[in-house]
Amino acid sequence: MLPPDTTSTNIDAQRHRRSSHDDKNKAQRFLVDVDETLQRILEQDTDGDFQITINDAGSKAMALGTADSGGFRKIDVRGTYMLANLLQELAIAKDYGRKYVVLDEDRLNENPVHRLSRMIRYMFWDGLTRRIDASSIEKICPDPKNRSDHQDPIIYVPRGDPEAYDYYVQVAKDKSQMNLKVEYLPHVITPDYVRSINQRPGLLTLALRKLPDGTVSGEPFVVPGGRFNEMYGWDSYFSALGLLVDGRVELAKSMVENFAYQIKHYGKILNANRSYYLTRSQPPFLTDMALRVFEKLDPTKDKDNKAWLRRVLKSAIKEYHSVWMSSPRLDPDTMLSRYRPDGKGIPPETEPSHFDHVIRPFSEKHGVSMDEFIQMYNTDQLYEPELDEYFLHDRAVRESGHDTTYRFDKVCANLATVDLNSLLYKYEVDIAHSVDLLDGVLEDFDGVAQTSDDWLQKAHDRKDRMHQYLWNEKDSLFYDYDTVKKQQTSYESATTFWTMWAGCATQEQADKMAAHSLHKFEQQGGLVSGTEHSRGDITIDRPNRQWDFPFGWAPHQILAWKGFENYGMHGISRRLAYRWLYTITKSFVDFNGVVPEKYDVVSSSHRVQVEYGNVGTEFKYVPREGFGWMNASYQVGLLYLNSQMLRALGTVTYPDLLFEKAMALEHKRTGDQDAYSARRRASSAAARRYTHNGSIDAAITRITSPTPSTTPSHFVDIGFLHPLSTSASAPSQAAHELHEQTDLLR
């Protein structure tokens, strides 16, 4: 027993950092008082966001009592990553009502790749899963985008689904406290009708199913996250890819069922299942989504599986003909398709001031207030064809999923885009392949037999037209085509690589894009959506748009990885996947487990200053959802990495150092070294000016590689790397670029 007058001094003297004095082969366990320790951690949350990040100025150290000493002997836990993990583990323990917990040191110091992948698989997907039924109606009905005076929940039911109507009427009675209203949609849904209910927005029903016990359940689906609390079109495809990697086949299958329901009852796969989305769709991925699910179904149920696929493909065929190959979306001259939805009035789901800069000149012209003008315009009390044209293109941008970008500014509805026509080519090839897969038996809803030859001819014709109108031999890129001006646009978009995902680029075209165009998009943190040159100058009157430089998005990454893989360029696929996963892992480590909607891929940061902010960043203590397609991109991306890359990712190794030799050889072979270096320098300068603007001054967390002889393979040590520090052994050029890039965070 220690003498009373020396107790505190001697206890402090016994505190030390783990792995400096202890047996390194012994995994430590800590006995933790949940509430008391949470309070102590939050004392180091100096910016008050209920997270432990690199921006907090605390000591990033905390003494925890070891379990084998009953909490008497103390060991310091140090570093942003470990402290953030401790905060997360205690928050989860508190959810379960625990007062004390025993935590393994390995859990606090877990390889971030393993930790993030595990959280996605076992927590994030469940956090994003919804149903429209009695069990979860309270969770799915709230709409953060609803700015109308009518806030009571409404469910709109198609006329062709009376069983659903009766079911939801009963749910409304059983849950009278919700004030839930159930209303039928008209037989024919017109743009005028959709506009008429914009002040009474509501949820659109999806598929229901009867369970073996006779109860009714909604087919589950994954929402993107944050304010997007409904089933979105193309988000769902990418989420499904991640679900399939994680073995969630039935959930992915249910999402396909919901899409088939939408086509049957609403005529299209919706932008999302809210009433104000009834007139517009989103990029079509149904055939590939269905085939990927089909591949994962129980092979012993082959007959049932094929019957399911036939039913889904009937819906895809209907969507293909009635939505994408019909007026107004089909351009009759090029026979290529456009994003060109119907609709009237001002989209109601945007932020309150989103269109002020557009509407103000018109309100001043008519001598009325902004609110008065909006009311008059939305009720056809005045005629403004210029504004009609603006909102036609705005709705088309939203249908494209790329809202917003200068690529589509005031022109989207006129464009035969690379992305849409690549997707429709994939539909044509997929349906042709499926006819053979289904033993030659596939019919549409009218009973007309489908043949693989017919669909292959459709694909062949579209491919020829894409090469004629969209391919630019001089620039080694596919561009969008303006069907009104009868010319190619000049915006360099990462969607050029969608042609490789779909398989409609020739091998020669793919080789040229890799050799002469990839360097325009490849940044340290992944592919940028569009080039800086195409975006143009940014000013106060011309702000950044979130689908332009310097931002990168999961859909572009995932399709590019698969695209380069399709054409035998495995090294490029792996490299691009690593860059993107590095960006995700880096933010995950430095910012309390955050997995957001999008990134600035020039500086590998989620801290973006752009319209709409960044969904998925606002949480307390522990992230519970991530973001749908970002979660998927991580799980899918890990499949592309070899063991060396996985080890490097676990230590958050800087991509340009990892790939320095490979990039040098590639640039030497293609002769693009000067262009690449000049672009990278310009990109760095642009990121300093526009993205961070010199506002961040913090250390960057580095996870140092363990020493094999002294540290178990699962153990990683946390240290700190100040922005301008580099490895002494790093080559001078790489060190120069590391200095240049990390200087962005000063």
N, C-alpha and C positions, 0 to 999 in steps of 0.2 A: 504494500500500500504506500502511495506517495505521501510525503509529509504535507500537511494542510497549506503551509506557507509557500510551497513550490508547485502546487498542483497545476495551475494554469500554465506556468512557464514550461513545465515538463511535458504537458500534453501537447502544447504547441511545438515543442522540440521533436515530438514523435511524429508530427504530421510531415508527410513527404509526398513527392510525386510518385505515382505508380510507375513502375518499370525502371526507376533509378536505384531503388534499394531492395525491392521485393524480389522474390523468386519469380522469374519471368515465365516459367513454365506453369505457374499456378494462376488460373483464372480467378480473379477476385470477385466477391459478391458483396453488395452493400445493403445494409438494413436502413430503410429510409422512412421517415415520418412524412407522409404525403403533403399535408397542408402546410406544415412548418417549412418544408424544403421548397415548396412552390413559392411561398412568400419570400424566401431568401433568394431564389433565382430571379424573381421579378425585381428585386432591388438592383439587379444588374441590367435590367431592361431600361436603359437610360433614355430611349426615345419614346417609351410608353406605348408601344404597339403590341404588347403581350407576346412578343417573340424575342428570341436571342439571335441576333444577327451580327454581321461584321460592322454594322453601323453603331452598335451599342458600345459605349465607352467604359463599361465596367471592367473589372479585373479579369473576367472570364476564368475564374478559379473558384472552386467550392470544395470544402472538406466534407466527406461522407464517411460515416462509420461503417466498418466492415461487419459483415454478418457473423463471421466466426468469432468475433470479439464481443458480440452483443451490442455493437454500435459504439464501443468504448474507444477502439483504435481508429484513428482518422487517416484517410488518404485523400489527397487532392485530386479532383477531377478538373481538367484544364482544357481550355480552348472553346471557340465558338461552337464547333460541331458537337462535341461531347455535351456541353451544357444545354444546347438546343435539344439534343436527343433526350437528355434527362428531363427537360421541361415537357417534352411530348409524352414520354412514358408515364410521368406522374399525372398528366392531364387525363390520359386514358385510364389510369388506375382510379382516379377520382370519379370518372364516369361510372365505374363499377362499384363505387361506394367504399373503396379500400382506404383504411386509415394508415396502415403500414404496408410496405411492400419490400421484397428482397429483389434487387436488380443485379443482373450479371453485368460485369464490366464489358463483356463482349457485346452486349446490347447497346451500350452507350458509345462504344468505339467501333461499331459495326461497319464493315465495308459499305460505303455509301451506295454502291451499285446494288448490292444484295438488299440493303435496307429499302431503297426506293422501289425496286422491283417487287419486294415482298409487300410493301404498303399498297402498291397499286393492285396487286393480285387479291389481297385479303381485306382491304379496307376501302380503297378509292372506288372500285367498281360498285360495291354495295352502297356507298354513299351517294352515287349518282343514279342508282336504279329507281325507277318510278313505275307505278301502275295507275290506271284510271279505274279504280273500283272502290268498294266500301272500305277496304283495309287501309287505303292510303290516299283517299280523296282530299284530305286536308293538306297533304304534302304537295300534291301536284297542282291544285287549283291556284294558289297564289301566283300572281304575275307581276314581278317588279317593274315591268315595262308599261303597265297599265296606268296612264295618267288621266283617265276619264273621271267624271264625277261618280260613275257607277262602280263601286268597289265590291259589291256582293258577287260571289262566284256564279258563273253561268256555264252550263254545258250545252253545246249545240250538237244535235244528233241528226245524221242523214235520214231522209225520208225512207230510204230503203232498208233501215235497220230498226224496225219496231220493237224487237226484243231488247235492244239496247235502251230504247226510250223508256220502256216499262221498267227496266232494271234501275235506271238512274232516277226515275220518279220515286221508286221505293227507297233508294239510298237517300234522297232528299228528305223523305218523310222520317226515316230512321235517324237522320242527323239534322234535325230541324234547327239546331243551334247555328248551323252554317248559313242559313238563309239561301241555300242552293237553289237556283232556278234551272229547269230543264226545258229546252225549246227545240222544236224541229227546225231544220233548215228547209228551204223551199226545194221543190223538185229540180228546178233550174236555178243555179247559183250564178248571178250576174255581177259585174263590177258595181252596178248601182246598188244592188242589195248589200254587197260586202261593205261598201262605203256607208250605207245606212245604219249598220250596226257597229261602226267604229267607236261610237260613244257607249256601247254596251259590249265590250270585248269579252270573249269567253273561250273556254277550252273546246276543242273538237274531239269527238270520241275516236278511240282506236279499237282494235279487235278485243273481243271478250272470248273466253273459253269456259266450258263447263268441266269442273274437276270430277274425279271418280266419285266423290261423296255427294255430288249433285249441286254443290255451291258454284258460284260464278266468280271468276277471277279475270282481271285485265291482263292481256299479254304484256309482260314487262318490257321496258326499254331503258336505255341509258341516255340521260340528258347531258349536254355539254358541261354545265356547272355554272355557278354564280347566278347572274340574272337570267340565264338561259335555262328556264325550268320547264322545258317541253321537249318533244322529240323533233330534232332537226334532220333535214335531208342528208346532206353529205357528211355532216359530223357523225351520223350514225354509222355510215359505212366504215369510217376510220376507227371508230370505237369498236366496231365488230371485229376488225382485224386484231386488235389487242385482246378482246375477249376470247377469240379462238386460240391465240397463243397461250392464254391462261386457262384453257380448258372449259370456258364458260359457253359451251356449244348451244345449250338450250336457250340461253339468254339471247345469243346472236340470232338463233332461229326465230325467236319470238319477235325480234326487231324486223326481220324479213316479213313475217306475218302482218305486222302493223303497216308495212309499206304496201303490201298487196291489198289490205283493207283501204288504205288511202286512195289507191288507184281506182278501186271498185266504186267507192262512194263519193270521192271528191274529184275524180278525173285525173289525178296527178299525184306524184309524191310531193308533199307540201314542203315549202320552205320550213315550216314547223306547224304543229297542230294547235294554232290559235286562230281565232276567226279572222283577224286582219291579214293572215297569210293565205287566204283561200284562193286568191287569183294568181299566185306565183309558186313556182317549183324551185328546185336547186339542182346542182350538177348531178346527173344520173349515174348511179353506180349499182343498180339493183342486180343486174345479171352476174357481175363478178362476185357481189356479196352472196347471192344465192348459191353460186357454184362453190364458193369457199366453205360455206356452211355444209353443203351437200357432201363435200369430201370428208367432213368430220363426223358424219352421222354413222350410227351403228351399222356396219356392213351386213349384219345378219338380217336386217330389215330392208333389204334391197328393193322389194316391190313397193313398200310404203314410201321409202325415200324417193323413188322415181315418181310416184304419184304426187308427192309434195312438190318436187321440182317442176313437174309439168304445170301444176296449178300456179306456181309463182311466175313461171315464164310466160304463161298466158297474160298475166298482169303486165309484165315487162313489154310484151309485144303490143298490148293496147297502149301503154304509155308511149312507146316508140312512135307509133303511127299518129295517135290523137294529140300528143303534146309537141313532140320535137320535129315531126315530119309533116306538120300542118301549119296553115297560116294562124297567127302572124309570125311564128318562130322560123318557119322554113323560108329561105330566100329563093324565089322562083327562078332567078337567073343562074346563080352558082349551084343551086340545089344543096347548099350547105346550111347548117342550122345556127340560130342565134338565140341569145337570151332576150326575149321580148314578151314579157307577160302583159296580160290585161290589168286594168285597175284604174281607179279614179281617185282624185283628191290627194291629200298629203299623207304619207305613211305615218300612222299614229304611234308606232312603237319606238320612235327615236327619242333622244333626250329633248327636253323642252326647247332649247335654243338652237337645235341642230340646223334648222333651215332659216334662221333669222336673216342671215346675210343674203339669202336668195329672195326672201319674201319682202324684206324692207323696201326696196325700190318700188315694188308694186303697190304696197300699202300707201307709200308717200304719193305715188301717182294718182291714187284714188282718194287721197285725203282722209284716210281712215286709220284707226289704230291697227297694230299687227293682229290682235285677237279678232277684231271686226273683219279684217280682210280674210283671215283664215276661215272664219265662219261663212263669209260670202262666197269664197272660192270653193269650199267643200260642198256648198249647196247649189252650185251652178247659177248664182245670182250675177255673175260677171263672166266675161269671156276673155281669157288670156292664153292664146295659143303658144306663146313663148314659154310660159310656165308649164303648160301641158306637156310640151316637148321635154322640158327639164325633168319632170317627174316620170315621164316614160322611161328616160334613160336611168333615172335613179332607181326605179323599180327593177329594171334589168340588171343593174349592178348588184342589187340585193339578191336577185335570183341566181346570179353567177356565184354567190358566196364571197366574192372579193369586194366587200363593201368596207372601205372605199379605196380607190386608187386613181391616180392621174391617167393610168392606162385606159380607163373607161369613162373618164370625165366628160359628160354631155355627149357621149357617142355610143354607149354600150349597146343599146337596142339595135344599132345598125351593123354591129360587128359579127361576122362569122368567126368565132373565136377558136383558137387552137385547142383549148381545153375541152370545150363542148363537143367539137367534132371528133376529137380523139376518143372521148367517152362513147359517142354513138358508134364509132367504128368498132370499139370493143363490144358494144351490145351486139352488133351484127355478127362478129366473129364468134362471140359466146353462144348466141342462139344457134348458129350453124353447127358449132361443136356439140351443143346440147342435143340437137336432133339425132346425131349419131350416138351420143351417150345414152339417149332414151330409146334406143332400138328402132330409130326412125319414126317414132310415134309422138308427134307433138302437134296440137291444134291451137288455133286462136279461139276467142270467145264465140266467134261465129261458126265454129266447126270447120274452118278451112285448114287443111293439112299444110304444115310447114315443111320445107325441104332445105337441106343444108346447102344445096347448090344455089338456091334463090338467095339465101342470106349471105353466102360467100360472094355472090355477084354484087349485092348491095355494098358489102365491105370493099370490094375491089373498086367499084365506082367512086365511093367516098374517098378512098385512098388516092385515086387519080386526081380528083378535084382538089384535095388538100395539097397535093404536090403542085398543082397548077396555080392555085390562088394563095396558098399560105407559105410555101417554101421559098426562101431567099438564098439562092446559091452563093451570091457574093458575100453575104454576112454569115452563112452557115447557121441559119436560124429559121424557125417557123414563126411567122408573124400573123396577127389577126388581119382579117380582110374587111374593109369598109364597103358594105354592099350598096351604099348610097353614092359615095365618091368613086367607087369602082377602082380602089387601089389598096395596097397593103398599108397598114399602119407601120410606125417605126419604133413602137415601145418594145423593148427587150424584156421579155417575161420568162420566168422559170417554168411556165407552163409549156414551153417548147419541148421540155423533156417528157411531157405526158405522151407525146407521140411514140416515145420509146417504151413507155409502160404499156400502151395499147398495142404496140407492134406495127403501127402504120408508117413508121420511118423505115427507109431502106438501111441496110448495113452501112452503105457509103455515107448517107446522111447522118447516121448516128456517130460514125467515126469523125466526121467533120465537126459536129456539135461538140464532141469531147475534146477534139484537138484545138478548135479555134473559138469556141463560145463558152465552154464551161468556166474558164478563168474569169469571165465577166460576172459570174454569179457566186463563185465559191469564195466564202469568207472564212475567217478562222472558226466561226461558230456554226457553219452550215451554209445552205444556199439562201441567198437573199431573194426576195420575191421578184424584184426588178432592179435593173441597174441604176446607178446614180445618174448617169447621163440621161436615161429615159425619164426619170422622175423630174429632172430639171431643178432649177434654183428654188430654195425655200426662203420665204420672206414672211413678215407679219401677216400680209394679205394672202399669202399662199403657203399655208402650213403643211406639215408632214401629214401624209395619209398612211394608214396602218398596213396597207398591202403594197407599199412601195419600199424602196431603200430607206433605211438600213434594216428592215424587219424581215424575219423569216418565220414560216408557218409550217406546222406538221404535215399538212397534205402535200405540199411541194416536196418536202424531204422524202416522205415515204414512197411517193410515186417515182421520184428520181432514182432512189436506191434500186427499186425493182426494174426500172427502165434500163439502167446501165447493166444490171445483172442479166437482163434478157439478151443483151447484145454482147455478152462475154467479157464485159469490163468489170470484173469482180473487184479489182484493186480500187477502182474509183468508188464503187458502191460502198465498200468497207470504209474508205477514207471519209466519204460524206456522212455516213452513219456515225462514225466516231466523232466528227466535229459537232454534230447536232447533239449527241448524247453527252459530250463534254459540256456543252452549254447548259443542258438540263441539270447534269450532276453538279456543276459548279454552283449554280444558283441554289440547288437543294442543300448543298453543304454550307454555303455562306449565309443563307437566309431562311433558316429554321424549317427546312423541308418544303419550301414553296415549289409548286409545279403550276405555272401560269398558262395563259392562253397563247401567248406569243413572245418572241424575243427580238431584241436588237442583236443580230448575228455578227455585226462588225465588232462590237465590243463584248459579245457573249453575255449580255445582261438582260434581265427581265424588267429593269427599272426604266421603262420607256415613257417618253413625254409625247403623247400622240392621242388622237381622238379616241374616245371610249375607254381610255385607261387600259388596264390589263386585268382581265378576269382571273380569279383564282389566287390573288395575292392578299385578299382581306380575310384573315382568319385569326382566331385567338388560340395560342398555345400549340395546337397541333393541326396540320392540314388533314382534312377528312375526305376530300374529293379529288384534289388535283384538278385537271381539266381533261375532258373526255379524249380528244384526239391527241393531246400531249401525252397522256398516260399510254395510249396505244403506241405512239411513236417510240416510246422508250422500250416497251416490251418487244415490239417488232424489230427495232434497231439492234437490240442485243443479239439477235439471231445472225446478224451480218458480221459481227466482230469475231476475230480469232482470239486465241487465248492470250497472246501478247497484248492485244488491244484491250481486252477485258482487264488485265492486270494494270495497264496504264490508266484506264478509266477509273479504276478503283483508287488510284492515287491522284486523280485529276491532273493528269499530265497534259501540258499545253500542246495542242494539236500541231502547231507549226514546228515545234521541236520534234515531235514524234514522226512527222512526215517530211522533214526537211530534205533528206536524201532522195526520197521518192519524188517529191515535187521538183527538185532540181533536175533529175533525169527526165521527167515529163516535159518540163519547160525547154530543156535542151533539145529534146526530140521534136517538139512542135514549133520551136522558135518564138515562143510567146513570153519568155522570161522578162523582157523589158516592159511589155504591156502589163504583165501580172504585177510586177513590182511597183510600177507607176500607179496602177489602180489601187493597190493595197495602201500606198501612202496617201492617196487622195481620200480613200475610204476612212482611214484613221483620222485625218483632219476633219472630215465631215462629221464623224461621230463626236469629236470633241466640240464642234461648233453647235450642232443641232440636237444631239441626243442627251448628253449629260451637262453640257454647258459649264463645265468646271465645278459642278455642285457637289461631287462626291469626294470625300477625303477619308479613306478608311483602309485598314489592312485587308489583305485578301487571304483567306484561309487556304492553306496548302496541306494536303495529306501526304506525308512523306512515306516513301517506300520502306517496308519493314526489312530488317536484316535477317536473312534466312536462317543463320546459325543460332540466333538468339530469340527469335520471335515466331510464334505459331503463324501458320499461313493465313489465318483469318484475322490476325491482329494488325491494326494500322495505328500509327502514332500521329497526333495532331500537332502541327506547328504553325508558324505564321510567316507569311512572305510579304514584305512591304512592297509597294507598287513597283519600285525600280530595282529590286534585287533579282539577280539571275544566277543560275548555276555557273560556277567557275569553269566547269568543263564544257559549257555550251559553246558551240561554234560562234564566231563573231557575228556572222550575218543573222543567225537565229537570235542571238542575244540582242542585237540591234532592234530586230522586229519585236522581241519581247518587251524591250524598253519602250518602244513606240506604242505598242498596244496597251500595256499596263498603265502607261501615262494617262490613258483616258480616264482612269478612275481617281486621279488626283484632284 
